[in-house]
Amino acid sequence: MTASSIPLTPRLAAVEIAAGEKIVLAGGAPMRLDSGVDLGPVTLAYQTYGALNAARSNAILVCHALTGDQFAAEDHPVTGRPGWWSTMIGPGKPIDTDRYFVICPNVIGGCMGSTGPREINPATGQPWALDFPVITIGDMVRAEKLLIDALGIDQLFAVLGGSMGGMQALAWASAYPERVFAAIPIATAAKHSSQNIAFHEVGRQAIMADPDWTGGAYLTQGRNPSRGLAVARMAAHITYLSEAALHRKFGRNLQDRSAITYGFDADFQVESYLRHQGSTFVDRFDANSYLYITKAMDYFDLGNGDDSLAAAVERVRARFLVISFDSDWLYPSYQSQEIVSVLRSRNVDVAYCELASNYGHDAFLVDTGQQTALVRGFLARTYEKAVG
Amino acid sequence: MTASSIPLTPRLAAVEIAAGEKIVLAGGAPMRLDSGVDLGPVTLAYQTYGALNAARSNAILVCHALTGDQFAAEDHPVTGRPGWWSTMIGPGKPIDTDRYFVICPNVIGGCMGSTGPREINPATGQPWALDFPVITIGDMVRAEKLLIDALGIDQLFAVLGGSMGGMQALAWASAYPERVFAAIPIATAAKHSSQNIAFHEVGRQAIMADPDWTGGAYLTQGRNPSRGLAVARMAAHITYLSEAALHRKFGRNLQDRSAITYGFDADFQVESYLRHQGSTFVDRFDANSYLYITKAMDYFDLGNGDDSLAAAVERVRARFLVISFDSDWLYPSYQSQEIVSVLRSRNVDVAYCELASNYGHDAFLVDTGQQTALVRGFLARTYEKAVG
């Protein structure tokens, strides 16, 4: 089920792959970023599940969210926990690896092996840290496109993902219309709102306020801004859940005690839970990557302003399934509806569903009942059409 | 308009008042806190506006929110900015100082002169810091009641406030039913929700993560956890505004530039605004006070569990005006409606209004159009009844 189980074709064999799960893009040639900076060589780490068919027509690109990575459908090598979309990807599952070839890359700027601030800058032999150029969702997609090129796939059957993964799905369909047959952006937006930016800025400031961040150079100094990163994660985590989900899960229940203690210990379960979320996160995520990826999301604006959103989707050829969740207050349904509206105005084939869920933004990861049925059916029927 | 302009009665003159704006409660006797700790002597700093009438029947207690203080209706001595409710309090204003005597204390645990972690612990001669006992909304109200005793007022005509001020209004009406003629809790809740607690915990963790916090002892070490406190303020500030307010105010507008810079500078106005909110806050607020007051709010549960909320209001005699704002997602309207519902179930006289506003929780401070009319009318008509 891992990359090592892919039946590599001769064309793939020509590509430099480190440990079967990494690829140097475009033969090491630099990639021009949205910022104008040339970055190279660019490596993407990725996992695949299932097998590419002979026609190379069954490839699905699964794009991860801010703190996700390429280990979507297998136990995570650091945490040992099931992959973040293991409910969705696998044999007989909605993204059925008996039928589809699933590719899940770690985004550029990430910290699980793809070129990013934690990796070595060849010019200095040191980690990039803040010398790494600021990247965008467009740059992530540009790198993924080079990966798809290298895998010899002319057209992806589908691109999908939730949250930042959904942004990538949108950017793919807009930037490479001939390369995407279907797209499923979930719990996402065509642009980051002021409130989205605000929450991310709090996280960045929490990291930068940590003296162990040392202007980003902590890796070479043997330090780690884990306290700042934990605070950033805690603040973000609240935004991933609905108020109702927090209430149902924790309410005002006390943690391992029968009465409040009149102290600053974690009296309430929700406090204990958040502290746990913060402290475990720092074991698997890099603080500088958190800065770069949140910034890429904040910069995301598919239309570079509302007036040009229509222009951005003018060339789109993919058919869409757009999904939002009614309790998601981070990317509220109206933001998905804006996407649907502009796509329909260009007569793009769009199915839209707002799903009822109490889980808030995290619903795309955890509340997979209705989502499962929707994605399964949409992919299956669309695949029948695609293979004709 | 300040405390020094109050016509002090002989009874007041017998009370020790420092600089006309501070009072040592109960002659310096200790106050038994909800935690069981005896704290004393307890000082409250307070400001008053208007004059107490001969019948002592025109007193209104205005309770401040988390980061508010006693300077409700005059320029703030530290920031120089207008008082936080200067739109509501003054001659001819809804809380009309030509008619009412307005008392605004700094809460116990605060940092503007009332006994709190920044003040000197008489046992050590050093600031209390974390030796200060954890206080509750009930303790704040207990101290305010001693202030009202000292001012010779048997019954407050009204108690009102927004957010934590509203919690105090609720606690007053419940704890001292004979001492409150009318109560106006605004944008508040009968208990802190799981999400409320979660956001506060993030703020506390941000402060405690700052090495300059030094376990709370920063004052004696000449340090200040200003970075942590600024992050706490930034996170909290987002929760005070609605998404729509942020969108209308900032959208994705850039700060003093025509294009994004591909860097970690504050490209967007909302980032710059939040940083400003954080950095100015630390000039006027004490980090330990932030810990204590947020904890007091988190502990707030008027009924000690839903089943006993009815019991908590059983003895209430005040008539109520309850106000919520439809865009307030920190204390959503349903929380005010729970208050209204339980009060009505005890046949308490309650008027409830959910006001339309785009400002979110901050509406009680800034969107004073409808609130002004409501409070003005309710107070005026109720006062006519009271003086009968």
Interface residues (C-beta under 8 A of the other chain):
Chain A: D34 S35 V37 L130 P133 V134 K191 H192 S193 S194 Q195 I197 A198 F199 E201 V202 R204 Q205 A206 M208 A209 D210 P211 R227 G228 A230 V231 M234 A235 I238 L241 E243 L246 H247 K249 F250 G251 R252 I260 Y262 G263 F264 A266 D267 F268 V270 E271 L274 R275 G278 L291 K295 D298 Y299 D301 W329 P332
Chain B: D34 S35 V37 L130 P133 V134 K191 H192 S193 S194 Q195 I197 A198 F199 E201 V202 R204 Q205 A206 M208 A209 D210 P211 R227 G228 A230 V231 M234 A235 I238 L241 E243 L246 H247 K249 F250 G251 R252 I260 Y262 G263 F264 A266 D267 F268 V270 E271 L274 R275 G278 L291 K295 D298 Y299 D301 W329 P332
